[in-house]
Amino acid sequence: MSSQLKVQCFHKLEDFLRSSLSSLTDVFMDLSNSNSSLKNLGFAIEKCLILQNLSIILNDNYIDDKGLLILGVQSLDSSLQKLQRLSTLQLDLSQNSIDQQGVKNLTYYMAQYKRLYSLKLNLSLNKIPSDGASDLDSQNKKTSLKNN
């Protein structure tokens, strides 16, 4: 009998922050069109020590390049580095205001995480020019990530 992971779903950051973070293995967060501050997201994620699968929807949150830094792309990356079991990451940042510099920052930090088996990154409907999309492609070729 195989053990199946139970997906914990969160639609408010506050609910995620109040959950038993250290026992979560499979997390789905829909924080789209959220009015709450997303600054603490990375710090909370690093407390999910046995996390294996993480899906975060952050679409339509008015996130721009500066917002990615405030959101904590660096701290999110640092948090992911601490998650020894994380193998699947889905990050939906569609319908925001991310441009080419944001893509460069994001791909740089995501490429540092070598343990990911699967990365799904949705950046549609942002302010990314075609050469920004090529940054994603070239970074993907430099890493061993398997983008699905």
SULDABEL-V574995 format. One record per pair of residues at least 12 apart in sequence whose C-alpha atoms are under 7 Angstrom apart, sorted by the first residue. I is the first residue (numbers start at 1). J is the second residue. If there is no record, write none. Layout:
BEGIN
I_J + I_J
END
This chain:
BEGIN
5_25 + 5_26 + 6_26 + 7_26 + 7_27 + 7_28 + 8_26 + 8_27 + 8_28 + 9_27 + 9_28 + 9_29 + 10_28 + 10_29 + 10_30 + 11_29 + 11_30 + 11_31 + 12_31 + 13_31 + 17_44 + 21_47 + 21_48 + 22_47 + 22_48 + 22_49 + 22_50 + 23_48 + 23_50 + 24_48 + 24_50 + 24_51 + 25_50 + 25_51 + 25_52 + 25_53 + 26_51 + 26_52 + 26_53 + 26_54 + 27_53 + 27_54 + 27_55 + 28_54 + 28_55 + 28_56 + 29_55 + 29_56 + 29_57 + 30_56 + 30_57 + 30_58 + 31_57 + 31_58 + 32_57 + 32_58 + 32_59 + 32_60 + 32_61 + 33_59 + 33_60 + 33_61 + 34_61 + 38_71 + 39_70 + 39_71 + 39_72 + 42_72 + 42_75 + 42_76 + 42_79 + 43_75 + 43_79 + 45_79 + 46_79 + 46_80 + 46_82 + 46_83 + 49_83 + 50_85 + 51_83 + 51_85 + 51_86 + 52_85 + 52_86 + 52_87 + 52_88 + 53_86 + 53_87 + 53_88 + 53_89 + 54_88 + 54_89 + 54_90 + 55_89 + 55_90 + 55_91 + 56_90 + 56_91 + 56_92 + 57_91 + 57_92 + 57_93 + 58_92 + 58_93 + 59_92 + 59_93 + 59_94 + 59_95 + 59_96 + 60_94 + 60_95 + 60_96 + 61_96 + 62_96 + 62_97 + 63_96 + 63_97 + 63_98 + 64_96 + 64_97 + 64_98 + 65_98 + 65_99 + 65_101 + 65_102 + 68_102 + 73_106 + 74_109 + 77_109 + 77_110 + 81_113 + 86_116 + 87_115 + 87_116 + 87_117 + 87_118 + 88_116 + 88_117 + 88_118 + 88_119 + 89_118 + 89_119 + 89_120 + 90_119 + 90_120 + 90_121 + 91_120 + 91_121 + 91_122 + 92_121 + 92_122 + 92_123 + 93_122 + 93_123 + 94_122 + 94_123 + 94_124 + 94_125 + 94_126 + 95_124 + 95_125 + 95_126 + 96_125 + 96_126 + 97_126 + 97_127 + 98_126 + 98_127 + 98_128 + 99_126 + 99_127 + 99_128 + 100_128 + 100_129 + 100_132 + 103_132 + 104_135 + 107_136 + 107_139 + 111_143 + 116_145 + 117_145 + 117_146 + 118_145 + 118_146 + 118_147 + 118_148 + 119_145 + 119_146 + 119_147 + 119_148 + 120_147 + 120_148
END
